[in-house]
């Protein structure tokens, strides 16, 4: 028989641990104190840890993939800027006998007879018969408004 030394309506003495515990208040304990209490199951801790680890890895992998995609974009932009500077240096080192205009396309050509690079208005397909034999076309270039040159890919 359960004793109630506190004589409370919602309290009783407990002997579940093998020794008498006076005034066990079932209103303040988070655990069921009788078979009439709400049913609860033990939390499968290992399973819960596995789920948390898998979710954390999934989110971390998504963030990692997003960062790698951004790095690839930045690498591509850095390569384009480096190439733009190389083309600008090559054009400024080339010889030409005309005034270039912004937004116009020209050709970087290596003249094998004179052993120098020139900037030409005519491309390999612009000649009535064929391009001079001593011309080796390097790239088609365009002068931008910021005084840099870019390589124009043929379409």
C-alpha positions in Angstrom: 0.0 0.0 0.0 1.2 3.5 -0.9 1.7 5.9 1.9 1.0 9.6 1.7 3.0 11.3 4.4 2.3 14.8 3.0 -1.4 14.1 2.9 -1.7 15.9 -0.5 -4.2 15.1 -3.1 -1.6 15.0 -5.9 1.3 13.5 -3.9 2.4 10.2 -2.4 5.5 8.6 -1.0 7.5 6.5 -3.4 9.4 3.3 -2.8 10.2 2.5 -6.4 13.9 2.9 -5.9 14.1 0.5 -3.0 14.1 3.2 -0.3 11.2 5.5 0.8 11.1 8.9 -0.9 8.7 11.2 0.9 6.3 13.4 -0.9 6.7 12.4 -4.6 4.7 15.0 -6.5 3.5 13.6 -9.8 2.7 17.1 -11.2 6.3 18.1 -11.4 7.9 15.0 -12.8 8.3 14.7 -16.6 7.8 10.9 -16.3 4.7 8.8 -15.9 4.1 8.0 -12.2 1.4 5.5 -12.8 0.0 3.3 -15.5 -2.7 5.9 -16.0 -0.1 8.5 -17.2 0.5 9.3 -20.9 2.4 6.7 -22.8 5.9 7.6 -24.0 8.6 5.6 -25.8 12.3 5.9 -25.3 14.0 8.0 -28.0 16.3 5.8 -30.2 19.4 8.0 -29.6 21.7 6.2 -32.1 19.0 6.4 -34.9 18.4 10.1 -34.1 22.1 10.8 -34.2 22.4 9.1 -37.6 19.5 11.1 -39.0 21.1 14.4 -37.7 24.5 13.6 -39.1 23.0 12.7 -42.5 21.0 15.9 -42.6 24.0 18.0 -41.5 26.1 16.3 -44.2 23.5 16.9 -46.9 23.3 20.6 -46.1 27.0 21.0 -45.8 27.5 19.3 -49.2 24.9 21.6 -50.8 26.8 24.6 -49.4 30.1 23.2 -50.5 28.8 22.6 -54.1 27.4 26.1 -54.2 30.8 27.6 -53.1 32.6 25.4 -55.7 30.3 26.7 -58.4 31.0 30.3 -57.4 34.8 29.6 -57.4 34.5 28.2 -61.0 32.7 31.4 -62.1 35.4 33.5 -60.5 38.2 31.4 -62.1 36.5 31.9 -65.5 36.2 35.6 -65.0 39.9 35.8 -63.8 41.0 33.9 -66.9 39.0 36.3 -69.2 40.6 39.3 -67.5 44.0 37.8 -67.8 43.4 37.0 -71.5 42.1 40.6 -72.1 45.3 42.0 -70.6 47.4 39.7 -72.8 45.5 40.8 -75.9 45.8 44.5 -74.9 49.6 44.1 -74.4 49.9 42.4 -77.8 48.0 45.1 -79.6 50.0 47.9 -77.9 53.2 46.1 -78.9 52.0 45.7 -82.5 52.7 48.2 -85.3 49.9 49.9 -87.3 49.5 52.9 -89.6 45.9 53.9 -89.0 43.8 55.4 -86.2 41.7 52.5 -84.6 38.1 53.3 -83.5 36.3 52.1 -80.4 34.1 49.2 -81.0 35.7 48.2 -84.3 37.3 44.8 -84.9 40.8 44.3 -86.3 43.3 41.5 -86.7 46.5 40.8 -84.9 48.8 39.4 -87.6 52.4 38.2 -87.4 54.3 39.2 -90.5 56.9 36.4 -91.1 58.9 38.5 -93.5 59.4 41.5 -91.2 59.4 39.3 -88.0 56.9 41.6 -86.2 53.3 41.7 -85.1 51.0 44.2 -86.8 47.4 45.3 -86.4 45.5 45.0 -89.6 42.1 46.0 -90.8 41.7 43.0 -93.1 41.1 39.5 -92.0 42.1 36.3 -93.7 38.8 36.2 -95.7 38.7 39.9 -96.6 41.2 39.7 -99.4 40.0 39.5 -103.1 42.3 36.7 -103.9 43.9 35.4 -100.7 45.7 36.7 -97.7 49.4 37.5 -98.1 51.6 34.4 -97.7 53.7 36.1 -95.1 50.7 36.8 -92.8 49.9 34.5 -89.9 46.7 35.6 -88.3 46.8 35.4 -84.5 43.4 36.7 -83.4 40.6 39.0 -84.2 40.4 41.8 -81.6 38.1 44.6 -80.7 38.9 47.9 -79.0 36.6 48.6 -76.0 35.7 52.0 -74.5 38.0 51.5 -71.5 41.0 51.3 -73.9 41.4 47.6 -73.5 41.2 45.0 -76.2 39.4 41.7 -76.2 39.7 38.7 -78.5 36.6 38.2 -80.7 35.8 34.6 -81.5 34.8 34.0 -85.1 31.2 32.9 -85.5 
